[in-house]
Amino acid sequence: MAHIDRRNLLKGAAATAAAAAVGPALAGGGRGPSAADLARFDTPGDRDFPKVGGNLGNQNYTALRRIDRGNVRRLRGAWVNHIEGGLASGNSQSTAVAVDGVLYIESALGNVIAVDGVTGATKWRYDQTRGSLTRRGVAVGGGYVFTKSNENYVVALDQRTGQVAWERQVNGFGNIEKVAVVYHDGLLFCGTNDGPRGAAIALDARDGSVLWHFWGTPEPGELGNDTWEGDSWMDGGATPWIHPAVDPELGLTYWTFGNARGNNSSQDGSARGGQNLFANSLVALDLRTGAYRWHFQSIHHDIWDMDNVMSPVLADVRIRGRLRKVVVYGSKSGMFFILDRTDGTAPLGVVERPVPQEPRQKTWPTQPFPVQGGWTEQRVVDQPLGTSVPGDPNRAVPNYVQGSLYDPHWDTPILTIPGHGGGSDWSHLSFSHRTGLVYTGYGYVAAAHSLTESSNGLRPPGEYQTGGIVAVDVSTNQVAWKRRMPYSLAHGNGILTTASDLMFIGQPDGNLLGMDARNGRELWRFQTGAAISSSPIMYRVGGKEYLAVYAGGTSIPYGDSAPRGDALWAFEIGGDLGPAPIPPPPVIRRPVSGGPVAGSAVADTVVIGRTYNASTGAIGATESFGVNGMAPTHLRVPVGTTVTFTNHPGNTGARGVTQFFEGLFDVRLAPGESFTYRFDRAGEYFFNDPASPRSTGKVEVF
């Protein structure tokens, strides 16, 4: 690893500070470089929206302004292209890009489709040859469109025809499949995903040859290896799940590396003592050589899968009267770290605070917090059963041990928020040149962590999974406004802001929303027919300005209940197309583990602490404390049915049922004892076991 050359770094910072003073004005006035040049980090979208994130700074901002607060209500569909012929399955996480009047999008199958931006007609398509895969966006540059395929291939397609120009298999660095590609000046920046050890990689855009790489978990002799106990670095995770940001003038690229893992699960830190660099870190690398410049770790020795994996957002802002070149970093923890992107210092302050310890987990004694605090709750709310339903969006499911962010766990599940699926997770943020605010969608998805979980934590069945939108002033790290929303907006739900002070975001129910960027007031909505897990974009062809979004849908966090599709939409003022039919909305409560079982099949009885085999009707022979430890987990009965809840006589101790959140019953039963309740109103009624809240069931009354 290279050390920091502070003389060159400071000289570069001084030169770019002067350029930054006029950069936004040039971009806004149209006298500077065009968006497709990808020459500066902050050039706003204009006729083009050339990359995922809009520009190299991932600002998701456009200088187009003809669609404004006065006419946004007149937005209607200009065209819609069902890019896979009406496909209604799979995971669509790709965001479209627009270059020279053509949109490029990847489908749920990982195919690449080029679409005419005026007519919506398909110009060409590239079909994957190595099987379908989830993709998050192409890169366009140098006459090519860059995508990926299974088996770790990077593929260059001719921008005009879609024909394969070259393919390169890039092995040895983890899975090179999901993460969006970034193009800049002949370089391709590719992140890895899902592997035991991840790396940031730069390729030559001419042929795909590897120019440099940087490991998320350093090997012996590299900076940071001593922060891993023994050989735990070998399967320590730290994969860069999301695309980086680039500042050409500083010559730096900024990568967010994911959570630490290995040793049974990401929740188990017992065999990987140390801070575990560069997991949970933002790392600045020389864009030409990959040499290390600086890093900031947002979570030390992570045992909660709380990596901050959003794409870094770059901005030039005035802080206490001084123009600062900053990078905005953070996501799942519900906090933003505003860092100077030249050296990683924190102009608004970051403090290390002591946190509770669990020696068996080898927890780190402190965790970093911005001085200003976070923008969402960091402890679940304990509201009595029977009070308003659903209640506070971060309301705790009953019977769990409740904790705060960074409370440690061992073998007892500890329920905390924002949770590993909450905060802003991998949402695409937006920085508005007009308001100076950074915007993100986020989710309320509390999680219970313990070593009884095999992967990365339990999202308790029955909890409400909702979310919101927050706008934060980058110059102060203070919340400007915040709005709670009916759905989690934490998984690819990107935000676009405009020079006319509008913001657009898609929801998992298929609605694309237009809002006032100054206060979050809704001004417009349009039903696209499928869940939206991508960022809206804007582009211009001739004298017309268009808004576009891909409505496809993904499984996180609503599983198969999120409506799927394959619709690439474009909108214009006074368009001819109306909304799509309204699809069934996502089920916002976390489902139980099993499918519905008719009450008549089990004598309207739930056996506590046992599993159920739906194919045979057999009750488990041994006691269960698992999530599926209700037999059955999902009982379906008509109104007026009396249901019996029985603690199996073979269980070792008291079990019970707590109905939430309506509070209809809360009982403890000795082995062999039963309790009955008559359900007189239609609805769904979740319950869990006070002795093991993981064991959760539902009675569906129709």
Secondary structure as GFF3:
##gff-version 3
##sequence-region A 1 702
A	DSSP	alpha_helix	6	29	.	.	.	ID=ss1
A	DSSP	three_ten_helix	35	37	.	.	.	ID=ss2
A	DSSP	beta_strand	61	62	.	.	.	ID=ss3
A	DSSP	three_ten_helix	72	74	.	.	.	ID=ss4
A	DSSP	beta_strand	75	82	.	.	.	ID=ss5
A	DSSP	beta_strand	97	99	.	.	.	ID=ss6
A	DSSP	beta_strand	102	106	.	.	.	ID=ss7
A	DSSP	beta_strand	112	116	.	.	.	ID=ss8
A	DSSP	beta_strand	122	126	.	.	.	ID=ss9
A	DSSP	beta_strand	139	141	.	.	.	ID=ss10
A	DSSP	beta_strand	144	149	.	.	.	ID=ss11
A	DSSP	three_ten_helix	150	152	.	.	.	ID=ss12
A	DSSP	beta_strand	153	158	.	.	.	ID=ss13
A	DSSP	beta_strand	164	169	.	.	.	ID=ss14
A	DSSP	beta_strand	182	184	.	.	.	ID=ss15
A	DSSP	beta_strand	187	190	.	.	.	ID=ss16
A	DSSP	beta_strand	199	204	.	.	.	ID=ss17
A	DSSP	beta_strand	210	215	.	.	.	ID=ss18
A	DSSP	three_ten_helix	225	227	.	.	.	ID=ss19
A	DSSP	three_ten_helix	232	235	.	.	.	ID=ss20
A	DSSP	beta_strand	245	247	.	.	.	ID=ss21
A	DSSP	beta_strand	252	257	.	.	.	ID=ss22
A	DSSP	beta_strand	281	286	.	.	.	ID=ss23
A	DSSP	beta_strand	292	297	.	.	.	ID=ss24
A	DSSP	beta_strand	313	319	.	.	.	ID=ss25
A	DSSP	beta_strand	322	329	.	.	.	ID=ss26
A	DSSP	beta_strand	337	340	.	.	.	ID=ss27
A	DSSP	beta_strand	350	354	.	.	.	ID=ss28
A	DSSP	three_ten_helix	359	361	.	.	.	ID=ss29
A	DSSP	beta_strand	366	370	.	.	.	ID=ss30
A	DSSP	beta_strand	401	402	.	.	.	ID=ss31
A	DSSP	beta_strand	414	416	.	.	.	ID=ss32
A	DSSP	beta_strand	430	431	.	.	.	ID=ss33
A	DSSP	beta_strand	437	444	.	.	.	ID=ss34
A	DSSP	beta_strand	447	449	.	.	.	ID=ss35
A	DSSP	beta_strand	466	473	.	.	.	ID=ss36
A	DSSP	beta_strand	478	485	.	.	.	ID=ss37
A	DSSP	beta_strand	495	498	.	.	.	ID=ss38
A	DSSP	beta_strand	502	506	.	.	.	ID=ss39
A	DSSP	beta_strand	511	516	.	.	.	ID=ss40
A	DSSP	beta_strand	522	527	.	.	.	ID=ss41
A	DSSP	beta_strand	537	541	.	.	.	ID=ss42
A	DSSP	beta_strand	544	551	.	.	.	ID=ss43
A	DSSP	three_ten_helix	559	561	.	.	.	ID=ss44
A	DSSP	beta_strand	567	573	.	.	.	ID=ss45
A	DSSP	beta_strand	597	598	.	.	.	ID=ss46
A	DSSP	three_ten_helix	599	601	.	.	.	ID=ss47
A	DSSP	beta_strand	605	608	.	.	.	ID=ss48
A	DSSP	beta_strand	612	613	.	.	.	ID=ss49
A	DSSP	beta_strand	618	619	.	.	.	ID=ss50
A	DSSP	beta_strand	630	631	.	.	.	ID=ss51
A	DSSP	beta_strand	634	637	.	.	.	ID=ss52
A	DSSP	beta_strand	641	647	.	.	.	ID=ss53
A	DSSP	beta_strand	655	660	.	.	.	ID=ss54
A	DSSP	beta_strand	666	669	.	.	.	ID=ss55
A	DSSP	beta_strand	674	679	.	.	.	ID=ss56
A	DSSP	beta_strand	683	689	.	.	.	ID=ss57
A	DSSP	beta_strand	692	701	.	.	.	ID=ss58
###
